[in-house]
Amino acid sequence: MKQILVTGGCGFIGSNFIHYIFAHRPGWSVLNLDKLSYSGNPANLQDLKGSSRYQFVKGDITDKKLVLKLMKKVSAVVHFAAETHVDRSIESADDFLKTNIMGTAALLEASLACGIKRFVHMSTDEVYGSIKKGFVDECAHLLPNSPYSASKAGADLLVRSFQETFRHPAMIIRCTNNYGPYQFPEKVIPLFVTNLLENKTVPLYGNGQNRRDWIFVEDACRAVLLVLEKGKSGEIYNVGSHQEMSNLEMTHKVLKHFKKGPEMIRYVKDRPGHDLRYALNFNKLRKLGFKPEWNFKKGLAVTADWYRKNPGWWQPLKKDKYTVK
């Protein structure tokens, strides 16, 4: 049996990844380390409670002693734990620097000391900054424009330094915008979906012309597992879906799903330093065998249905100040 350490496994992508592992790698077991910050929810994995294949440890990735202890039990690491909300990073960068940079450093040091064979670090397309045209590949310069993306770029560079200095068997994934079940409703798609379920308007930044590529979380999990198993140590892999649209286009698609009109859009003041466009060239990952399987219409339908059926999960979270703009 292969045992892996997943950091931030009670978060959005982390919990979906653990469910994906349980469904597709029955011989594996998962050790989940999560400090249960505001967006970490143990209810995401309630169905795994009591399984001999799953163990949860509440703790901080910056706790070097704890991390070292856990690393001795596993052969591979998938590192999702991070502060990720741009608006929060603009208000205060402290938690982002601590978790995203110092936490990644603690994990790298412990994994090196324990001889971990595979280490996957989950990053973001935001480290490349705003792209006017075309697509960026993994060799593009890092030009982060928010405290959040700067902290993730710093983590990426730490991973690279361990690769180069110590030949650490780490790989970096830079993924486009995820959506799907279990996503905290401060993020735009679950915020819009839950607002519409409550018959509230949806807040759209600026003129809505910022462009994003959207990937359903199951496709992202498939990509992470592929890199974990077949990726080359020391490499960076972009993950995208080529389903790019403006935020206004995305908003209209969400409204159409709920049979709502444009009167439900509430335009709000734009975010400072709001990147106009992200777009990734993910040919390197395609060569490993990756192909997105979910289109936006299908993924949105599954996502909306999940939030419709689980109001007890998201309604208490909507009290957060970042979800009510």
C-alpha positions in Angstrom: 0.0 0.0 0.0 1.3 3.5 -0.9 0.8 6.1 1.7 0.8 9.8 0.7 0.7 13.0 2.8 -1.8 15.6 1.5 -1.5 19.1 3.0 -4.6 21.2 3.1 -6.8 18.1 2.5 -9.8 19.7 4.1 -9.8 22.5 1.6 -11.5 22.7 -1.8 -9.0 21.1 -4.2 -7.4 19.0 -1.4 -10.6 17.3 -0.4 -11.6 16.6 -4.0 -8.2 15.1 -4.6 -8.5 12.8 -1.6 -11.9 11.6 -2.8 -10.4 11.1 -6.3 -7.6 9.0 -4.8 -10.1 6.9 -2.9 -12.1 6.3 -6.0 -9.2 5.6 -8.4 -6.3 4.2 -6.3 -7.9 1.7 -3.9 -4.5 0.4 -2.7 -3.4 3.9 -1.4 -3.9 5.5 2.0 -3.9 9.2 2.8 -2.5 11.1 5.7 -4.2 14.5 5.7 -2.6 17.5 7.5 -4.8 20.6 7.8 -4.9 23.3 10.3 -8.6 23.9 9.6 -8.4 27.6 8.9 -11.7 29.4 7.8 -11.7 27.5 4.5 -10.7 24.1 5.8 -13.8 22.0 6.5 -13.6 18.4 7.9 -17.1 17.9 6.7 -15.7 17.7 3.2 -14.3 14.3 4.1 -16.9 13.1 6.6 -17.7 10.0 4.5 -14.1 8.8 4.9 -14.2 8.9 8.7 -13.3 5.5 10.2 -11.7 4.3 7.0 -8.4 2.4 7.6 -7.1 4.2 4.5 -7.6 7.7 5.9 -6.0 9.6 8.8 -6.5 13.2 9.7 -4.0 15.3 11.7 -4.9 18.8 12.7 -1.8 20.9 12.5 0.1 23.7 10.8 2.5 23.1 7.9 4.9 25.6 9.6 5.2 23.3 12.6 8.5 21.7 11.7 8.5 19.0 14.4 5.0 17.9 13.4 5.8 17.9 9.7 9.0 15.9 10.2 7.1 13.3 12.3 4.5 12.9 9.6 6.9 12.8 6.7 8.5 9.6 8.2 5.3 7.8 7.6 4.8 8.5 3.9 6.6 8.0 0.5 5.1 11.0 -1.4 3.6 14.5 -0.7 1.0 16.5 -2.4 1.1 20.0 -1.1 -2.2 22.0 -1.5 -2.2 23.9 1.8 -2.2 27.6 1.1 -3.9 30.9 1.7 -5.5 31.7 -1.7 -8.0 34.5 -1.7 -6.6 37.6 -3.4 -8.9 40.1 -1.6 -7.7 38.9 1.8 -4.1 39.2 0.7 -4.7 42.8 -0.4 -6.0 43.6 3.1 -3.2 41.8 4.9 -0.3 39.7 3.4 1.0 38.3 6.7 -0.9 34.9 6.6 0.0 34.5 3.0 3.7 34.9 3.6 3.7 32.6 6.6 1.7 29.7 5.1 2.6 29.9 1.5 6.3 30.6 1.9 7.4 29.5 5.3 5.1 26.5 5.3 6.4 25.4 2.0 9.9 25.7 3.3 9.2 23.6 6.3 7.7 20.9 4.1 10.7 20.9 1.7 13.2 20.6 4.6 11.3 17.7 6.2 10.8 15.9 2.9 14.5 16.2 2.1 15.4 14.9 5.5 13.0 11.9 5.2 14.0 11.0 1.6 10.5 11.6 0.1 10.4 10.1 -3.4 7.8 12.3 -5.0 6.8 15.9 -4.0 4.1 17.8 -5.9 3.6 21.5 -5.1 0.3 23.0 -6.2 0.8 26.6 -7.5 -1.3 28.9 -9.7 -1.4 30.5 -13.1 -1.4 33.9 -11.3 2.3 33.7 -10.8 2.7 34.6 -14.5 0.8 37.8 -14.1 -1.6 39.2 -16.7 -1.3 37.9 -20.3 -2.4 40.2 -23.2 -2.5 37.6 -25.9 -1.4 34.0 -26.6 -0.6 31.5 -24.0 2.3 31.2 -21.5 4.3 28.0 -21.1 6.3 26.9 -18.1 9.4 28.9 -19.1 7.7 32.3 -18.9 8.9 34.9 -16.4 7.1 35.2 -13.1 5.3 38.5 -12.8 2.9 38.2 -9.9 0.6 41.2 -9.3 -1.0 40.6 -5.9 0.4 39.7 -2.5 -1.2 36.3 -2.9 0.4 35.5 -6.3 3.7 36.9 -5.1 3.6 34.5 -2.1 2.9 31.6 -4.4 5.7 32.7 -6.7 8.0 32.8 -3.7 7.0 29.2 -2.8 7.7 28.1 -6.4 11.1 29.6 -6.3 11.8 27.8 -3.0 10.8 24.5 -4.6 13.1 25.2 -7.5 16.0 26.0 -5.2 15.6 22.6 -3.5 15.4 20.9 -6.9 18.6 22.6 -8.0 20.6 22.5 -4.8 19.6 19.2 -3.4 18.2 17.3 -6.4 14.9 17.2 -4.5 12.3 15.1 -6.4 9.8 17.9 -6.5 7.4 19.0 -9.3 5.4 22.2 -9.6 1.8 22.4 -10.9 0.5 25.8 -12.1 -3.3 25.4 -12.5 -5.9 27.7 -13.9 -9.2 28.6 -12.1 -10.9 25.6 -10.5 -14.6 25.3 -9.6 -16.7 22.5 -8.3 -18.2 21.0 -5.1 -16.8 22.0 -1.6 -15.4 25.4 -2.8 -15.6 28.1 -0.1 -18.3 30.6 -1.2 -15.9 33.6 -1.2 -14.8 32.4 -4.7 -16.7 33.7 -7.6 -18.6 30.7 -9.0 -19.9 29.3 -5.6 -20.6 32.9 -4.5 -22.7 33.5 -7.6 -24.4 30.1 -7.4 -25.3 30.4 -3.7 -26.5 34.0 -4.2 -28.8 33.0 -6.9 -30.1 30.1 -4.8 -31.0 32.8 -2.3 -32.4 35.0 -5.0 -29.8 37.6 -4.5 -27.9 39.6 -7.1 -24.3 38.6 -8.1 -21.5 41.1 -7.6 -19.3 41.5 -10.7 -16.0 43.3 -10.5 -15.5 46.3 -12.9 -16.9 45.9 -16.4 -16.5 42.1 -16.3 -13.9 41.9 -19.1 -11.3 40.1 -17.1 -10.7 36.7 -18.7 -10.2 33.3 -17.1 -9.8 29.7 -18.1 -12.1 27.5 -16.0 -11.3 23.9 -15.1 -13.7 21.5 -13.2 -12.0 20.3 -10.1 -12.1 16.6 -11.1 -10.0 17.4 -14.2 -7.5 19.2 -12.0 -7.3 16.3 -9.6 -6.7 14.0 -12.6 -3.8 16.2 -13.6 -2.3 16.2 -10.1 -2.4 12.4 -9.9 -0.9 12.2 -13.4 2.0 14.4 -12.4 2.5 12.6 -9.1 2.8 9.2 -10.9 4.4 10.1 -14.2 5.8 13.6 -13.9 9.5 14.2 -14.2 11.3 15.4 -11.0 12.3 19.1 -11.3 9.7 19.9 -13.9 6.8 22.5 -13.9 3.5 21.5 -15.4 0.8 24.0 -16.4 -2.8 22.7 -16.1 -5.6 24.3 -18.1 -8.8 23.4 -20.0 -8.9 25.9 -22.9 -12.4 27.1 -21.7 -11.5 30.7 -21.6 -14.2 33.4 -21.2 -14.6 36.9 -19.8 -16.1 37.1 -16.3 -19.1 38.7 -17.9 -19.6 35.7 -20.2 -19.2 33.4 -17.2 -21.7 35.4 -15.3 -24.3 35.1 -18.1 -23.7 31.3 -18.3 -24.4 31.0 -14.6 -27.5 33.2 -14.9 -28.8 31.2 -17.8 -28.4 28.0 -15.8 -30.7 29.4 -13.2 -33.0 30.9 -15.7 -32.2 34.4 -14.5 -31.5 37.6 -16.5 -28.9 40.4 -16.6 -30.9 42.3 -14.0 -29.4 40.0 -11.4 -25.9 41.5 -12.1 -24.7 44.1 -9.6 -21.5 45.8 -10.8 -19.0 46.7 -8.0 -15.8 48.6 -7.8 -12.9 46.6 -9.4 -10.3 44.9 -7.3 -6.9 46.8 -7.1 -4.3 45.4 -9.5 -6.9 43.0 -11.0 -5.2 40.9 -13.7 -6.9 41.1 -17.0 -6.2 37.7 -18.4 -4.6 34.3 -17.6 -4.0 31.7 -20.3 -1.8 28.6 -20.1 -0.1 26.5 -22.6 -0.3 23.0 -21.1 1.2 20.9 -24.0 3.8 19.5 -21.6 1.0 17.9 -19.5 -0.8 16.7 -22.7 2.3 14.8 -23.6 1.9 12.9 -20.3 -1.6 11.9 -21.4 -3.7 14.6 -19.9 -7.0 15.7 -21.6 -9.7 17.7 -19.9 -13.0 15.7 -19.8 -15.4 18.3 -18.4 -16.9 21.2 -20.4 -18.1 24.3 -18.5 -21.8 23.6 -19.1 -21.6 20.1 -17.6 -19.3 21.2 -14.7 -21.5 24.1 -13.8 -24.6 21.9 -13.7 -22.9 19.5 -11.4 -21.6 22.3 -9.2 -24.9 24.1 -9.0 -26.7 20.9 -8.1 -24.2 20.1 -5.3 -24.8 23.5 -3.7 -28.5 23.2 -4.2 -28.5 19.9 -2.3 -26.1 21.0 0.5 -27.3 24.3 2.0 -26.3 23.1 5.4 -22.7 23.1 4.2 -22.5 26.6 2.7 -25.1 28.7 4.4 -23.1 29.1 7.7 -20.1 30.1 5.6 -21.9 33.0 3.9 -21.6 35.0 7.0 -17.9 35.7 6.2 -17.4 39.3 5.2 -15.7 38.4 1.9 -18.8 36.6 0.6 -21.3 39.4 0.9 -20.1 42.1 -1.4 
